[in-house]
Structures are given as structure tokens and as C-alpha cells.
Amino acid sequence: MTTFKEDQVPEYEFMKAIKKPIPIRCFQVNERFKVERMEGTREGKAGDYLIVGIRGEMYPCDKEIFEETYEIVD
């Protein structure tokens, strides 16, 4: 089994890819919150976003990461 370490990028000829524009539902929560999932409980801080994915999965997303990654559409 090959093991990769985060700080040691292998010398492969990597391709470039762009994430598909898949719409999600989101809501900015103004208080601390929890999302209970099969994988365990995930916590969000006040100002973070609650995201509902294409299969109905819910998870918190850090406000700064959300704003770098997503664009609100009408």
C-alpha cells in the first residue's frame, strides 16, 4: 500500500481539475451549533454555515472557508 504524507508531494505528473459547479443549500448560523452524523458530531461556530449537500447530507462549514470556496447565487 502506498502512503502519502501531506507535506511531501510526490513527483507525479499531476493533471489540473476544477470542481464541478454543484449547487448546495446553505444557511449562515449566528450561534454555535452541532450536526449529528453517522460519522460523529461536528460542531460549527457562530457565523459558520450549515450546508445541505446533493444527497441531503448536512455539515458545518467554517465561515472563512465557505467564503473562499462558495459564491451565493439567486
QUISUL-V447424 format. One record per run of one state. SS is the DSSP state (@ for helix, = for strand, . for the rest). FROM is the first residue (numbers start at 1). TO is the last residue. If there is no record, write none. Layout:
ss	from	to
SS	FROM	TO
SS	FROM	TO
//
This chain:
ss	from	to
.	1	4
=	5	5
.	6	7
=	8	8
.	9	24
=	25	28
.	29	32
=	33	37
.	38	39
=	40	44
.	45	48
=	49	52
.	53	57
=	58	61
.	62	62
@	63	69
.	70	74
//
